[in-house]
Amino acid sequence: MNKHSLPSHPPRRLRGFPLRCLAMITLIGACAAGSATAFAQATMGNIFGKAPAGDTVSAQSTTSGLLRRGQVDAKGRYYIGPLPVGNYTVTLEENGRPIVKHLNVPVVVDRGIKVDFHCIQNCAPLASKP
């Protein structure tokens, strides 16, 4: 074999390179995905509280119009989230009718905001606009 002929296989030190490279790319991708998830969660909050069992509570953003609803459980608790940061109108609904509203409820980063509806039985409906 002369010094100008090529070996039939690549040098040993290069064999593991693609596997190590793939492992490194996978690790970097996993870290990037994890930080994006953490960042997304860090810009959200939630609304929770007490209300009459069986009713529905809705939260609507005053800026984007985003609307989310939560059902009140048998113990009178509800949870709505995750919600983007901003101000919300939180409404207690009975049989699809708005009963009571809390205006300009601030949802802040990584926090829960407690909004209770204290009318336990037969809340008076909101006055309808003519």
WOSUL-V78648 format. One line per field, one symbol per residue. burial: # if it has 24 or more other ideal C-beta (glycine too) atoms within 12 Angstrom, else .. A space follows every 10 residues. Layout:
burial=???
This chain:
burial=.......... .......... .......... .......... ...####### ##..###### #......### .#....#### ########## ####...### ##..###... ..#.#.#... ..........
